Amino acid sequence: MTKKGSVKPKTIGIIGGGQLARMTAMAAYRIGLDIAILDPESDSPAGQIAHIKLVGSLNDISMLEELARVSNLLTLENEFVDAPLLEHIESIGIPVLPTAHTVRLIQDKLLQKQVLEKNGIGVPHFMPVSSPDDINKAGEKLGWPLVLKTRRNGYDGRGNVLINEPNKIHLSFKNLEETKSPLMVEAFIPFKKELAVIVARSANGEIVIYPVVETIQRNHICHIVKVPGDFSASVSQEATKVARQAIESVDGIGIFGVEMFLLEDDRVLINELAPRPHNSGHYTIDACISSQYENHLRAILGLPLGSPAMIAPAAVMVNLLGDRDGAANVNGLENALSAQATYVHIYGKRLTRPGRKMGHVTALGQNIDEALEKAKRAASLISF
């Protein structure tokens, strides 16, 4: 018999086996949980360390049923699984967190923006489009440039095209039409910084919110995360408030990444929500009392949430990206590990390619400049 207040050992099934699932699994093992993984790759980063590894499509209902059969609860590494499939898993008695309802609201970016706008949360102006003529009308209404987006399955710049003028419409539409995803457009936002906030929310409504970070993007891929960022306390307070409202508006349970634009007048607009651990929260493993991965597990299990407080005044995370195609042999690790208060995470991906996220480095410091110098130096020593 389980004593009151204790938790029976559970197997958490994760849909997706990449680095986010791998780091979630590592957090799970610290508190005595087992992990089952479903991923298309037989040697996925999380599959290498999971108790149970299933290989198959994330949108194969029979594979999702098998993952449910060996798990007490399912969660997500990405938002690409069709919400009706998650609803089916819920209907056979296995909880899915975040819920199919929440995933449905977030995975379609048009629906996501509609929900946020309905709840009074600032977002870029947007419109659905289904033809080049629709895009031209949107440009006349919203102004140029426009961002043409796939409503589903875009990430790291994939599925986004900036259209500067009407004569670029047809080529841009043709490129994204091939994705078979419905499309939308958003007004281009001339932001001065990009921010992000990690929010954990449990089934009982308990919420913890991590520090607001500044993200540095290159070619639509996050390269550097700085915390604290270079903005005022009032901006931080506003971003925190908006992030909380956003996750409450989609009834989110688990961990969520909230990407934001900071405008010249210090207004904050939401760019996108992610219903899962987020790249901008990797630093929490080494820089916070409780990481985003641990709090994700706590939230979906209904356990008390851990403190998001930092253990050092400043932290910087630098992504380690591939720069060639081929086998992923790690070079320079010994030198990188020699740095003090610097932490190296390698994801175990067997193949590298330009822009692929292969790992990350987090450095702690007494201030941002110190942490940034240490993180960039350690990252510069590693190649794949």
Sequence and secondary structure as in RCSB ss.txt:
>XXXX:A:sequence
MTKKGSVKPKTIGIIGGGQLARMTAMAAYRIGLDIAILDPESDSPAGQIAHIKLVGSLNDISMLEELARVSNLLT
LENEFVDAPLLEHIESIGIPVLPTAHTVRLIQDKLLQKQVLEKNGIGVPHFMPVSSPDDINKAGEKLGWPLVLKT
RRNGYDGRGNVLINEPNKIHLSFKNLEETKSPLMVEAFIPFKKELAVIVARSANGEIVIYPVVETIQRNHICHIV
KVPGDFSASVSQEATKVARQAIESVDGIGIFGVEMFLLEDDRVLINELAPRPHNSGHYTIDACISSQYENHLRAI
LGLPLGSPAMIAPAAVMVNLLGDRDGAANVNGLENALSAQATYVHIYGKRLTRPGRKMGHVTALGQNIDEALEKA
KRAASLISF
>XXXX:A:secstr
   TT     EEEEE  SHHHHHHHHHHHHTT EEEEEESSTT TTTTT SEEEES TT HHHHHHHHHT SEEE
ES S S HHHHHHHHHTT  BSS HHHHHHHHSHHHHHHHHHHTT     EEEE SHHHHHHHHHHH SSEEEEE
SSS BTTBTEEEE SGGGHHHHHHHHHTTT  EEEEE    SEEEEEEEEE TT  EEE   EEEEEETTEEEEE
EES SS HHHHHHHHHHHHHHHHHTT  EEEEEEEEE TTS EEEEEEESS  GGGTTHHHHBSS HHHHHHHHH
HT       BSSSEEEEEEEE  SSEE   BSHHHHTTSTTEEEEE   SEE TT EEEEEEEEESSHHHHHHHH
HHHHHT B 
